[in-house]
Amino acid sequence: MALEVQGGKRPYIGRFAPSPTGPLHDGSLLAAMASFLDARAHHGKWLLRIEDIDTPRVVPGADQIIMTQLRALDMHWDEPPTWQSRNMDRYQAAFDTLMAEHLVYGCACTRQELPWGAYPGTCREGLPAGRQARAWRFKVPPGMERFHDRWQGPQEQDVAGEIGDFIVRRADGLWAYQMVVVVDDGAQGISDIVRGEDLLDSTARQRVLARHLHIDYPRVMHIPVLMDDDGRKLSKQNHAEPLDIAHPMHTLNQAWQALGFPPVVASDLASFWATAKSQWAKRFSVS
């Protein structure tokens, strides 16, 4: 499946972007595997980006553990890894662009002051008397945002009505996830995002922000997420166990079957990936 852009085909560049808050677990492996296979099936690049922008949650050394886990599963990235914490100038430049176009504004609201649901625009026309800006919000234009998800199908969201003006710089001074992921994907030329369906709700607002930053937003595929026995998303916060890299074939086959494929019978990792890539390409009509 060719990626069409003005003037020719857009080269496939995918990415896996874990947060270094602990080792990878079975749930995070699904996103890694799906993004890796989609890149390989398209004969494209697969990049590793360490999303360490939320510094209070970063666990020292977790980035190195993640890379060790990926290598043990024979998942190798095609360019040197990048770390968001090293891209502060990039985010400031994007923020300055929005500021120059009057698309961001300071917000004094605390979480306790806000109702559940969409941000009501309390500070959109100026800060209340005697209040100072804590965070900075992006002015969301009205209108429905529509896109196609390669796994979930047609999607639409009224970002202004359902989300409202969202934060791009937090009250603690850190750049918000919605901001940095858009900027990084644009800077790295990402053509395709493959990630968990828990992030599907972020896509519409990221598309809107990307458009106002003059960034060509990637195609998207949001895969199912693994749940624990209590019906919660399997995550580090819920104390998910680290990947079992001592038995890589078993670990990979578990993730592969969780994506809805039959188990792969293979004698080594190279054979596993070759078979999995072929089956992935057939299911998603990759030529």
Backbone as CSV, one residue per row, in Angstrom:
resi,resn,N_x,N_y,N_z,CA_x,CA_y,CA_z,C_x,C_y,C_z
1,MET,0.854,-1.189,0.000,0.000,0.000,0.000,0.889,1.238,0.000
2,ALA,0.832,1.988,-1.061,1.690,3.159,-1.193,1.150,4.313,-0.365
3,LEU,2.019,5.127,0.182,1.649,6.330,0.908,1.810,7.504,-0.039
4,GLU,0.686,8.086,-0.456,0.729,9.125,-1.469,0.913,10.497,-0.831
5,VAL,1.816,11.271,-1.385,1.978,12.663,-0.989,2.104,13.479,-2.266
6,GLN,1.959,14.759,-2.119,2.069,15.631,-3.277,3.442,15.471,-3.915
7,GLY,3.440,15.130,-5.187,4.688,14.985,-5.913,5.264,13.586,-5.882
8,GLY,4.572,12.618,-5.261,5.095,11.252,-5.263,4.716,10.488,-4.015
9,LYS,5.434,9.403,-3.769,5.136,8.552,-2.625,5.875,9.037,-1.383
10,ARG,5.181,8.962,-0.264,5.777,9.344,1.001,6.463,8.115,1.596
11,PRO,7.728,8.226,1.954,8.419,7.070,2.533,7.813,6.699,3.874
12,TYR,7.708,5.388,4.114,7.152,4.923,5.378,8.179,5.098,6.496
13,ILE,7.784,5.824,7.527,8.586,5.958,8.744,7.643,5.780,9.922
14,GLY,7.858,4.715,10.666,7.061,4.457,11.859,7.894,4.661,13.105
15,ARG,7.236,4.517,14.261,7.984,4.713,15.509,7.314,3.962,16.643
16,PHE,8.135,3.610,17.626,7.651,3.109,18.909,8.137,4.110,19.935
17,ALA,7.214,4.587,20.781,7.550,5.709,21.658,7.159,5.409,23.103
18,PRO,7.921,4.557,23.781,7.594,4.221,25.168,8.011,5.314,26.145
19,SER,7.287,5.382,27.249,7.683,6.256,28.356,8.572,5.458,29.308
20,PRO,9.715,5.993,29.717,10.642,5.238,30.582,10.238,5.294,32.050
21,THR,9.041,4.800,32.322,8.537,4.773,33.694,8.687,3.382,34.304
22,GLY,9.351,2.488,33.577,9.572,1.118,34.020,9.808,0.234,32.814
23,PRO,10.058,-1.060,33.038,10.289,-1.973,31.910,9.037,-2.150,31.061
24,LEU,9.235,-2.600,29.825,8.102,-2.981,28.989,7.411,-4.197,29.597
25,HIS,6.085,-4.260,29.401,5.296,-5.397,29.860,4.512,-5.959,28.669
26,ASP,3.687,-6.970,28.908,2.976,-7.615,27.805,2.084,-6.642,27.041
27,GLY,1.497,-5.672,27.748,0.644,-4.701,27.073,1.419,-3.778,26.155
28,SER,2.553,-3.283,26.619,3.345,-2.374,25.779,3.984,-3.115,24.606
29,LEU,4.190,-4.429,24.758,4.752,-5.197,23.653,3.812,-5.220,22.456
30,LEU,2.496,-5.181,22.689,1.558,-5.188,21.567,1.802,-3.997,20.643
31,ALA,1.966,-2.806,21.237,2.210,-1.615,20.429,3.563,-1.691,19.741
32,ALA,4.571,-2.188,20.460,5.894,-2.329,19.854,5.850,-3.297,18.675
33,MET,5.206,-4.450,18.883,5.139,-5.461,17.835,4.372,-4.962,16.612
34,ALA,3.216,-4.362,16.842,2.400,-3.905,15.720,3.103,-2.813,14.922
35,SER,3.728,-1.860,15.612,4.425,-0.785,14.898,5.643,-1.323,14.161
36,PHE,6.351,-2.259,14.782,7.523,-2.870,14.165,7.136,-3.637,12.902
37,LEU,6.099,-4.471,12.989,5.685,-5.274,11.838,5.135,-4.405,10.714
38,ASP,4.404,-3.354,11.073,3.854,-2.497,10.026,4.969,-1.811,9.253
39,ALA,6.013,-1.377,9.967,7.157,-0.767,9.304,7.879,-1.777,8.413
40,ARG,8.103,-2.974,8.939,8.816,-3.991,8.158,7.992,-4.423,6.945
41,ALA,6.686,-4.567,7.108,5.831,-4.982,5.994,5.811,-3.938,4.884
42,HIS,5.972,-2.674,5.266,6.022,-1.590,4.274,7.439,-1.316,3.772
43,HIS,8.415,-2.132,4.216,9.820,-1.921,3.851,10.274,-0.510,4.248
44,GLY,9.781,-0.073,5.413,10.113,1.267,5.872,11.031,1.268,7.072
45,LYS,11.174,2.432,7.677,12.014,2.588,8.864,11.166,2.476,10.128
46,TRP,11.796,1.946,11.172,11.163,1.870,12.492,12.073,2.591,13.477
47,LEU,11.554,3.666,14.080,12.352,4.494,14.978,11.950,4.255,16.432
48,LEU,12.891,4.488,17.320,12.642,4.391,18.756,12.776,5.779,19.360
49,ARG,11.695,6.236,19.988,11.698,7.542,20.641,11.340,7.344,22.116
50,ILE,12.201,7.774,22.988,11.965,7.665,24.423,11.208,8.910,24.882
51,GLU,9.964,8.724,25.304,9.120,9.860,25.660,9.259,10.157,27.153
52,ASP,10.344,10.860,27.465,10.687,11.164,28.855,10.390,12.607,29.228
53,ILE,9.395,13.197,28.566,9.087,14.601,28.821,8.452,14.800,30.199
54,ASP,7.747,13.781,30.700,7.096,13.871,32.005,8.105,13.444,33.068
55,THR,9.036,14.324,33.344,10.199,13.970,34.168,9.872,13.435,35.559
56,PRO,8.809,13.888,36.237,8.541,13.321,37.566,8.239,11.817,37.536
57,ARG,7.811,11.294,36.388,7.443,9.885,36.301,8.578,9.014,35.754
58,VAL,9.661,9.625,35.311,10.759,8.872,34.709,11.505,8.065,35.783
59,VAL,11.748,6.800,35.467,12.523,5.926,36.347,13.947,5.848,35.785
60,PRO,14.955,6.274,36.535,16.329,6.228,36.026,16.703,4.827,35.539
61,GLY,17.269,4.766,34.341,17.719,3.501,33.782,16.652,2.729,33.042
62,ALA,15.387,3.177,33.114,14.314,2.429,32.445,14.480,2.439,30.929
63,ASP,15.017,3.534,30.391,15.221,3.586,28.941,16.184,2.491,28.475
64,GLN,17.240,2.269,29.239,18.205,1.231,28.870,17.593,-0.166,29.012
65,ILE,16.760,-0.351,30.021,16.082,-1.636,30.191,15.164,-1.904,29.003
66,ILE,14.430,-0.889,28.563,13.524,-1.032,27.418,14.302,-1.435,26.166
67,MET,15.422,-0.790,25.941,16.224,-1.126,24.756,16.778,-2.543,24.849
68,THR,17.178,-2.954,26.033,17.657,-4.329,26.217,16.549,-5.329,25.934
69,GLN,15.343,-5.037,26.390,14.212,-5.926,26.143,13.920,-6.049,24.641
70,LEU,13.919,-4.935,23.941,13.642,-4.967,22.502,14.713,-5.754,21.748
71,ARG,15.965,-5.544,22.098,17.044,-6.285,21.434,16.915,-7.788,21.694
72,ALA,16.520,-8.160,22.912,16.379,-9.581,23.245,15.297,-10.249,22.407
73,LEU,14.326,-9.441,21.932,13.248,-9.964,21.097,13.545,-9.774,19.612
74,ASP,14.777,-9.379,19.300,15.220,-9.176,17.916,14.449,-8.056,17.222
75,MET,14.119,-7.010,17.990,13.436,-5.835,17.450,14.433,-4.686,17.443
76,HIS,14.943,-4.371,16.264,16.025,-3.398,16.135,15.543,-2.166,15.380
77,TRP,15.857,-0.989,15.922,15.464,0.269,15.310,16.478,0.654,14.244
78,ASP,16.055,1.537,13.346,16.844,1.826,12.142,17.652,3.111,12.212
79,GLU,17.469,3.885,13.249,18.256,5.098,13.459,18.556,5.203,14.947
80,PRO,19.536,6.009,15.343,19.797,6.163,16.778,18.545,6.613,17.523
81,PRO,18.309,6.087,18.720,17.136,6.511,19.498,17.174,8.005,19.805
82,THR,15.998,8.567,20.038,15.902,9.966,20.447,15.201,10.040,21.798
83,TRP,15.489,11.116,22.522,14.876,11.364,23.825,14.187,12.719,23.778
84,GLN,12.937,12.776,24.200,12.214,14.039,24.172,12.881,15.106,25.035
85,SER,13.495,14.706,26.120,14.106,15.672,27.033,15.235,16.458,26.374
86,ARG,15.684,16.004,25.216,16.759,16.699,24.501,16.230,17.631,23.411
87,ASN,14.908,17.779,23.338,14.292,18.536,22.248,13.564,19.788,22.721
88,MET,13.979,20.355,23.839,13.245,21.481,24.411,13.172,22.680,23.473
89,ASP,14.247,22.936,22.744,14.229,24.068,21.804,13.177,23.869,20.722
90,ARG,13.001,22.620,20.312,12.005,22.285,19.276,10.598,22.624,19.767
91,TYR,10.301,22.275,21.008,8.964,22.535,21.550,8.733,24.025,21.777
92,GLN,9.774,24.712,22.219,9.645,26.154,22.412,9.374,26.850,21.081
93,ALA,10.038,26.415,20.031,9.826,27.019,18.711,8.386,26.806,18.242
94,ALA,7.854,25.613,18.472,6.470,25.333,18.088,5.513,26.212,18.898
95,PHE,5.779,26.334,20.185,4.949,27.184,21.043,5.004,28.635,20.572
96,ASP,6.190,29.098,20.205,6.337,30.480,19.723,5.534,30.696,18.446
97,THR,5.484,29.676,17.594,4.677,29.764,16.372,3.200,29.941,16.715
98,LEU,2.711,29.146,17.650,1.318,29.260,18.069,1.051,30.614,18.719
99,MET,1.996,31.076,19.522,1.840,32.363,20.188,1.766,33.503,19.170
100,ALA,2.632,33.433,18.155,2.654,34.489,17.139,1.345,34.545,16.362
101,GLU,0.666,33.406,16.261,-0.609,33.346,15.535,-1.813,33.454,16.476
102,HIS,-1.559,33.825,17.728,-2.612,34.038,18.734,-3.479,32.794,18.915
103,LEU,-2.808,31.642,18.947,-3.521,30.379,19.073,-3.349,29.727,20.438
104,VAL,-2.627,30.384,21.338,-2.503,29.888,22.711,-2.783,31.037,23.680
105,TYR,-3.190,30.670,24.875,-3.438,31.689,25.892,-3.197,31.103,27.280
106,GLY,-2.862,31.983,28.219,-2.630,31.566,29.586,-3.930,31.246,30.295
107,CYS,-3.890,30.228,31.167,-5.078,29.790,31.894,-4.752,29.718,33.381
108,ALA,-5.620,30.311,34.201,-5.408,30.341,35.648,-6.151,29.221,36.373
109,CYS,-6.960,28.456,35.656,-7.841,27.475,36.284,-7.069,26.315,36.911
110,THR,-7.512,25.894,38.077,-7.008,24.668,38.682,-7.975,23.537,38.351
111,ARG,-7.534,22.306,38.533,-8.410,21.160,38.252,-9.671,21.210,39.111
112,GLN,-9.515,21.644,40.348,-10.656,21.686,41.260,-11.726,22.684,40.814
113,GLU,-11.314,23.692,40.039,-12.260,24.720,39.605,-13.018,24.347,38.345
114,LEU,-12.581,23.302,37.665,-13.158,22.973,36.370,-14.228,21.890,36.486
115,PRO,-15.291,22.011,35.690,-16.317,20.970,35.666,-15.812,19.747,34.902
116,TRP,-16.483,18.627,35.083,-16.148,17.435,34.319,-16.517,17.649,32.854
117,GLY,-15.665,17.194,31.941,-15.957,17.317,30.515,-15.092,18.366,29.850
118,ALA,-15.639,18.974,28.802,-14.872,19.926,28.000,-14.511,21.171,28.803
119,TYR,-13.323,21.713,28.514,-12.928,22.973,29.148,-13.899,24.065,28.700
120,PRO,-14.491,24.809,29.644,-15.548,25.766,29.298,-15.068,27.100,28.747
121,GLY,-13.768,27.276,28.575,-13.277,28.528,27.998,-13.179,29.665,28.991
122,THR,-13.025,29.347,30.262,-13.023,30.354,31.334,-12.031,31.493,31.075
123,CYS,-10.818,31.152,30.628,-9.760,32.160,30.468,-9.510,32.525,29.001
124,ARG,-10.365,32.079,28.117,-10.122,32.284,26.675,-10.038,33.765,26.309
125,GLU,-10.855,34.578,26.915,-10.883,36.013,26.581,-10.062,36.857,27.547
126,GLY,-9.273,36.198,28.376,-8.433,36.934,29.320,-8.520,36.346,30.715
127,LEU,-7.486,36.567,31.495,-7.446,36.030,32.857,-8.396,36.798,33.778
128,PRO,-9.046,36.077,34.687,-9.869,36.783,35.682,-9.015,37.750,36.497
129,ALA,-9.632,38.787,36.994,-8.917,39.814,37.763,-8.186,39.189,38.947
130,GLY,-6.919,39.569,39.075,-6.112,39.109,40.187,-5.542,37.713,40.032
131,ARG,-5.744,37.077,38.891,-5.243,35.719,38.680,-4.061,35.739,37.709
132,GLN,-3.174,34.769,37.849,-2.020,34.628,36.955,-2.129,33.319,36.183
133,ALA,-1.510,33.310,35.013,-1.529,32.101,34.177,-0.751,30.981,34.854
134,ARG,-1.334,29.801,34.873,-0.664,28.614,35.378,-0.229,27.728,34.204
135,ALA,-1.167,27.429,33.346,-0.907,26.603,32.167,-1.216,27.416,30.915
136,TRP,-0.904,26.817,29.770,-1.207,27.462,28.494,-2.050,26.519,27.654
137,ARG,-3.107,27.061,27.051,-4.039,26.262,26.275,-4.045,26.655,24.802
138,PHE,-4.333,25.663,23.966,-4.469,25.866,22.519,-5.918,26.184,22.198
139,LYS,-6.134,27.212,21.405,-7.486,27.618,21.011,-8.002,26.669,19.926
140,VAL,-8.914,25.825,20.288,-9.452,24.843,19.337,-10.528,25.500,18.480
141,PRO,-10.385,25.436,17.167,-11.416,26.013,16.299,-12.661,25.127,16.272
142,PRO,-13.807,25.678,15.932,-15.021,24.863,15.850,-14.965,23.940,14.633
143,GLY,-15.769,22.878,14.679,-15.851,21.970,13.533,-15.565,20.532,13.907
144,MET,-16.054,19.624,13.074,-15.858,18.200,13.287,-14.544,17.754,12.640
145,GLU,-13.744,16.996,13.372,-12.494,16.442,12.845,-12.756,14.987,12.462
146,ARG,-12.541,14.660,11.199,-12.792,13.311,10.695,-11.509,12.703,10.144
147,PHE,-11.333,11.387,10.386,-10.171,10.689,9.876,-10.470,9.196,9.825
148,HIS,-9.600,8.471,9.150,-9.749,7.018,9.048,-8.653,6.343,9.848
149,ASP,-9.063,5.416,10.693,-8.113,4.625,11.452,-7.984,3.262,10.778
150,ARG,-6.757,2.807,10.548,-6.526,1.583,9.777,-7.003,0.328,10.489
151,TRP,-7.227,0.395,11.788,-7.760,-0.751,12.534,-9.215,-0.508,12.932
152,GLN,-9.502,0.709,13.410,-10.811,1.013,13.983,-11.829,1.527,12.967
153,GLY,-11.361,1.950,11.780,-12.275,2.454,10.774,-12.518,3.952,10.881
154,PRO,-13.606,4.470,10.265,-13.882,5.912,10.249,-14.108,6.454,11.655
155,GLN,-13.538,7.636,11.906,-13.638,8.275,13.210,-13.988,9.750,13.036
156,GLU,-14.647,10.312,14.035,-14.904,11.750,14.037,-15.050,12.239,15.465
157,GLN,-14.678,13.479,15.669,-14.808,14.077,16.995,-14.951,15.587,16.861
158,ASP,-15.876,16.132,17.627,-16.013,17.576,17.758,-15.071,18.004,18.882
159,VAL,-13.840,18.342,18.518,-12.821,18.608,19.534,-13.197,19.805,20.395
160,ALA,-13.694,20.855,19.770,-14.066,22.046,20.536,-15.195,21.736,21.524
161,GLY,-16.158,20.940,21.078,-17.311,20.646,21.919,-17.050,19.580,22.964
162,GLU,-16.257,18.563,22.617,-16.053,17.426,23.516,-14.818,17.574,24.405
163,ILE,-13.819,18.301,23.925,-12.559,18.462,24.677,-12.369,19.903,25.124
164,GLY,-12.600,20.816,24.195,-12.358,22.228,24.471,-10.894,22.579,24.278
165,ASP,-10.536,23.786,24.618,-9.150,24.244,24.496,-8.277,23.409,25.433
166,PHE,-7.307,22.703,24.864,-6.520,21.786,25.682,-5.132,22.347,25.985
167,ILE,-4.513,21.795,27.011,-3.240,22.311,27.525,-2.074,21.864,26.643
168,VAL,-1.201,22.808,26.325,0.034,22.495,25.597,1.266,22.726,26.473
169,ARG,1.111,23.533,27.511,2.174,23.676,28.513,1.537,23.617,29.889
170,ARG,2.036,22.724,30.704,1.418,22.433,31.977,1.720,23.484,33.038
171,ALA,0.988,23.414,34.126,1.187,24.352,35.217,2.555,24.197,35.871
172,ASP,3.140,22.997,35.789,4.478,22.779,36.355,5.600,23.181,35.398
173,GLY,5.221,23.764,34.257,6.210,24.233,33.291,6.604,23.219,32.251
174,LEU,6.175,21.975,32.402,6.521,20.935,31.436,5.611,21.013,30.214
175,TRP,6.163,20.629,29.068,5.365,20.570,27.852,4.403,19.397,27.930
176,ALA,3.194,19.590,27.450,2.171,18.551,27.518,2.378,17.511,26.422
177,TYR,1.946,16.295,26.705,2.074,15.190,25.755,1.473,15.538,24.403
178,GLN,0.272,16.115,24.378,-0.398,16.391,23.108,0.443,17.311,22.220
179,MET,1.212,18.171,22.829,2.069,19.104,22.090,3.320,18.397,21.559
180,VAL,4.045,17.737,22.451,5.358,17.228,22.055,5.255,16.078,21.057
181,VAL,4.228,15.244,21.167,4.121,14.117,20.247,3.866,14.603,18.823
182,VAL,3.073,15.652,18.685,2.820,16.221,17.363,4.095,16.819,16.783
183,VAL,4.813,17.577,17.598,6.042,18.231,17.134,7.092,17.188,16.757
184,ASP,7.260,16.172,17.586,8.267,15.142,17.303,7.927,14.340,16.051
185,ASP,6.657,13.957,15.900,6.277,13.202,14.707,6.539,14.016,13.445
186,GLY,6.281,15.318,13.519,6.556,16.168,12.369,8.043,16.288,12.095
187,ALA,8.840,16.481,13.143,10.291,16.647,12.983,10.943,15.378,12.449
188,GLN,10.421,14.211,12.836,11.013,12.944,12.412,10.420,12.412,11.107
189,GLY,9.475,13.129,10.546,8.870,12.699,9.281,8.060,11.432,9.419
190,ILE,7.439,11.215,10.583,6.663,9.999,10.799,5.481,9.958,9.826
191,SER,5.353,8.856,9.113,4.245,8.691,8.160,3.091,7.923,8.771
192,ASP,3.395,7.041,9.744,2.379,6.162,10.324,2.576,6.010,11.819
193,ILE,1.489,6.192,12.550,1.474,5.953,13.989,0.694,4.667,14.234
194,VAL,1.313,3.728,14.924,0.648,2.496,15.345,0.785,2.440,16.859
195,ARG,-0.334,2.495,17.577,-0.306,2.564,19.033,-1.604,1.992,19.591
196,GLY,-1.729,1.953,20.920,-2.896,1.376,21.564,-4.144,2.220,21.400
197,GLU,-5.300,1.552,21.431,-6.559,2.247,21.216,-6.913,3.181,22.374
198,ASP,-6.207,3.086,23.482,-6.428,4.026,24.575,-6.019,5.443,24.183
199,LEU,-5.234,5.579,23.114,-4.813,6.901,22.641,-5.630,7.382,21.442
200,LEU,-6.641,6.600,21.057,-7.469,6.995,19.917,-8.137,8.341,20.168
201,ASP,-8.556,8.581,21.399,-9.251,9.823,21.725,-8.351,11.050,21.595
202,SER,-7.033,10.843,21.586,-6.100,11.964,21.444,-5.908,12.379,19.987
203,THR,-6.275,11.510,19.061,-5.899,11.713,17.663,-6.526,12.956,17.062
204,ALA,-7.804,13.182,17.294,-8.463,14.336,16.669,-7.823,15.641,17.110
205,ARG,-7.561,15.769,18.406,-6.963,17.033,18.863,-5.535,17.178,18.354
206,GLN,-4.804,16.065,18.228,-3.455,16.126,17.673,-3.483,16.528,16.204
207,ARG,-4.472,16.045,15.475,-4.607,16.433,14.066,-4.868,17.935,13.937
208,VAL,-5.748,18.449,14.787,-6.054,19.882,14.737,-4.806,20.705,15.062
209,LEU,-4.093,20.319,16.100,-2.880,21.043,16.474,-1.830,20.959,15.380
210,ALA,-1.651,19.769,14.806,-0.661,19.600,13.733,-0.962,20.527,12.552
211,ARG,-2.224,20.637,12.207,-2.594,21.488,11.077,-2.196,22.937,11.327
212,HIS,-2.355,23.404,12.556,-2.005,24.794,12.864,-0.511,24.992,13.076
213,LEU,0.221,23.878,13.189,1.691,23.951,13.219,2.277,23.623,11.851
214,HIS,1.404,23.486,10.848,1.814,23.220,9.462,2.580,21.893,9.363
215,ILE,2.091,20.899,10.109,2.676,19.563,10.119,1.719,18.594,9.444
216,ASP,2.256,17.753,8.564,1.465,16.737,7.887,1.258,15.573,8.850
217,TYR,0.053,15.443,9.404,-0.187,14.432,10.436,-0.169,13.027,9.822
218,PRO,0.417,12.048,10.523,0.541,10.692,9.973,-0.792,9.955,9.864
219,ARG,-0.779,8.855,9.085,-1.871,7.892,9.148,-1.836,7.237,10.530
220,VAL,-2.960,6.678,10.945,-3.011,6.090,12.283,-3.612,4.690,12.259
221,MET,-3.157,3.874,13.201,-3.719,2.555,13.470,-3.698,2.366,14.981
222,HIS,-4.866,2.180,15.563,-4.973,2.005,17.006,-5.407,0.579,17.308
223,ILE,-4.496,-0.167,17.898,-4.695,-1.589,18.132,-5.338,-1.824,19.499
224,PRO,-5.916,-3.006,19.727,-6.504,-3.302,21.040,-5.444,-3.254,22.145
225,VAL,-5.905,-2.986,23.360,-5.012,-2.992,24.518,-5.314,-4.217,25.376
226,LEU,-4.302,-4.693,26.075,-4.483,-5.829,26.974,-5.090,-5.371,28.291
227,MET,-5.969,-6.184,28.857,-6.599,-5.877,30.136,-6.112,-6.864,31.202
228,ASP,-6.100,-6.400,32.453,-5.753,-7.309,33.542,-7.012,-8.047,34.012
229,ASP,-6.894,-8.835,35.034,-8.017,-9.650,35.504,-9.168,-8.808,36.047
230,ASP,-8.893,-7.557,36.385,-9.933,-6.672,36.906,-10.537,-5.779,35.825
231,GLY,-10.167,-6.053,34.560,-10.714,-5.275,33.457,-10.060,-3.932,33.250
232,ARG,-8.905,-3.716,33.861,-8.167,-2.463,33.673,-7.080,-2.655,32.622
233,LYS,-6.740,-1.557,31.949,-5.643,-1.630,30.984,-4.383,-2.106,31.689
234,LEU,-3.712,-3.091,31.086,-2.447,-3.572,31.639,-1.420,-2.448,31.529
235,SER,-0.859,-2.039,32.637,0.048,-0.890,32.625,1.032,-0.977,33.771
236,LYS,2.052,-0.131,33.691,3.032,-0.068,34.767,2.390,0.437,36.056
237,GLN,1.434,1.375,35.913,0.765,1.903,37.098,-0.011,0.813,37.828
238,ASN,-0.473,-0.189,37.071,-1.209,-1.297,37.679,-0.299,-2.480,37.996
239,HIS,1.011,-2.207,38.020,2.013,-3.186,38.452,2.101,-4.401,37.514
240,ALA,2.023,-4.125,36.215,2.199,-5.201,35.237,3.623,-5.750,35.319
241,GLU,3.750,-7.056,35.172,5.048,-7.707,35.247,5.893,-7.373,34.015
242,PRO,7.212,-7.223,34.172,8.078,-6.990,33.000,8.011,-8.158,32.024
243,LEU,8.358,-7.880,30.773,8.389,-8.920,29.747,9.313,-10.063,30.149
244,ASP,8.907,-11.262,29.801,9.746,-12.439,30.009,10.650,-12.600,28.788
245,ILE,11.847,-12.027,28.858,12.760,-12.122,27.713,13.631,-13.378,27.787
246,ALA,13.481,-14.149,28.872,14.201,-15.426,28.953,13.572,-16.467,28.033
247,HIS,12.300,-16.247,27.666,11.587,-17.150,26.763,10.964,-16.307,25.643
248,PRO,11.806,-15.756,24.771,11.323,-14.774,23.789,10.264,-15.306,22.831
249,MET,10.382,-16.551,22.387,9.399,-17.083,21.441,8.009,-17.142,22.076
250,HIS,7.951,-17.583,23.317,6.668,-17.638,24.022,6.103,-16.236,24.214
251,THR,6.958,-15.305,24.607,6.522,-13.928,24.831,5.978,-13.309,23.557
252,LEU,6.683,-13.501,22.457,6.233,-12.946,21.179,4.937,-13.589,20.713
253,ASN,4.816,-14.883,20.861,3.597,-15.554,20.419,2.384,-15.119,21.231
254,GLN,2.578,-14.854,22.509,1.465,-14.352,23.321,0.959,-13.014,22.774
255,ALA,1.886,-12.109,22.477,1.508,-10.805,21.942,0.870,-10.949,20.566
256,TRP,1.428,-11.827,19.758,0.933,-12.056,18.396,-0.513,-12.544,18.426
257,GLN,-0.797,-13.471,19.324,-2.160,-13.982,19.434,-3.109,-12.937,20.016
258,ALA,-2.610,-12.080,20.897,-3.443,-11.006,21.439,-3.850,-10.012,20.360
259,LEU,-3.077,-9.952,19.282,-3.419,-9.100,18.139,-4.393,-9.789,17.189
260,GLY,-4.767,-11.032,17.518,-5.777,-11.719,16.728,-5.248,-12.660,15.666
261,PHE,-3.990,-13.040,15.753,-3.382,-13.935,14.782,-3.185,-15.322,15.391
262,PRO,-3.123,-16.361,14.552,-2.825,-17.699,15.072,-1.368,-17.787,15.490
263,PRO,-1.031,-18.678,16.406,0.361,-18.794,16.855,1.297,-19.135,15.713
264,VAL,2.509,-18.619,15.804,3.530,-18.882,14.794,4.391,-20.046,15.261
265,VAL,4.542,-21.040,14.395,5.449,-22.157,14.671,6.780,-21.827,14.006
266,ALA,7.793,-21.537,14.821,9.094,-21.132,14.286,10.190,-21.655,15.190
267,SER,11.349,-21.906,14.610,12.473,-22.456,15.363,13.369,-21.387,15.960
268,ASP,13.264,-20.155,15.458,14.106,-19.071,15.959,13.398,-17.738,15.743
269,LEU,13.968,-16.685,16.288,13.341,-15.373,16.228,13.236,-14.844,14.799
270,ALA,14.274,-15.071,14.014,14.240,-14.591,12.629,13.083,-15.223,11.873
271,SER,12.858,-16.509,12.079,11.751,-17.198,11.412,10.400,-16.693,11.914
272,PHE,10.328,-16.429,13.219,9.081,-15.874,13.763,8.736,-14.563,13.072
273,TRP,9.712,-13.652,13.013,9.432,-12.335,12.446,9.127,-12.410,10.953
274,ALA,9.783,-13.301,10.240,9.516,-13.452,8.813,8.071,-13.908,8.585
275,THR,7.625,-14.882,9.377,6.258,-15.383,9.238,5.246,-14.331,9.657
276,ALA,5.519,-13.683,10.783,4.600,-12.661,11.268,4.489,-11.496,10.281
277,LYS,5.596,-11.079,9.714,5.565,-9.980,8.738,4.719,-10.345,7.531
278,SER,4.863,-11.574,7.051,4.081,-12.028,5.901,2.590,-12.021,6.213
279,GLN,2.218,-12.514,7.392,0.803,-12.560,7.753,0.246,-11.158,7.976
280,TRP,1.051,-10.294,8.572,0.616,-8.897,8.768,0.370,-8.223,7.416
281,ALA,1.278,-8.417,6.499,1.141,-7.782,5.186,-0.106,-8.262,4.464
282,LYS,-0.423,-9.535,4.592,-1.624,-10.074,3.945,-2.903,-9.485,4.562
283,ARG,-2.939,-9.432,5.893,-4.158,-8.931,6.543,-4.415,-7.472,6.219
284,PHE,-3.352,-6.686,6.141,-3.529,-5.246,5.936,-3.226,-4.825,4.488
285,SER,-3.203,-5.798,3.582,-3.075,-5.524,2.137,-1.890,-4.639,1.822
286,VAL,-0.766,-4.978,2.405,0.465,-4.222,2.145,1.143,-4.816,0.921
287,SER,1.433,-3.986,-0.051,2.093,-4.474,-1.274,3.495,-3.906,-1.379
